[in-house]
Amino acid sequence: MKDKQFTPWYFKPEIAKVYESFYEGKYKEADIQEKNLLKFLLDQIDGVSEILEVGCGTGHFTRWLGSLGYKIVGVDISPVMLGVAKELWDKGKFINARAEFLPFKDKSFDVVLYVACLEYMPDLVKVFKEAERVARRGIVMGLMNRWSLPTIRRIIQVKLGKNPYYYNARFYSLPMIKKELKRALDGKSYEFLDWRCAVFPKIFGIKKLLKFPLGGSFLGFGVKFK
């Protein structure tokens, strides 16, 4: 049974303050590959200029997208993570809100983007329905691939009570996330993007994006609306 007093890591100021350091340490190469994959997905959707990043955290990917010329707004449930985001990019636009209840009018953005945050959202059908409401052209996501060694290790650690970062996370494989999207977009006109995986075990020496669902710890997927 989960501890009722458990506080998710993204609400803790001491973690928010050091969160960006992960991208400059051992995850630096993974960060490059993840950004390449996200750009690969965004390029499959025509006419993207305005993006809403939901679950933006400290704004790491928000700032990157802004540097590429996109008009970008970041949304997150955590005030402490957004506090760091605003310190790091004072010109950025960041809003405290839940993924299921976005404070925007219908079709306000070209694309709604999620990066390594859907795992912490309990009802993806509601989340994707809301994304479809505010997006004109599509939905893009980067996931911690369930079918990878790092994720399997995290799942085992949680079961042993040793990894608080993933205590409330649910990990998805490609078939699982497709199922959630189909449920949310039932009756809508869309097509799946050409997906890829990235960040394979270093022992293989693979730094390319591969259409192979096993091993890569970062799964890129999404839909574009017709």
Beta strands, then each sheet from edge to edge (+ up, - down):
strand 1: 50-54
strand 2: 71-76
strand 3: 93-96
strand 4: 109-115
strand 5: 135-144
strand 6: 190-192
strand 7: 196-198
strand 8: 218-225
sheet 1: 3+ 2+ 1+ 4+ 5+ 8- 6+
sheet 2: 3+ 2+ 1+ 4+ 5+ 8- 7+
end
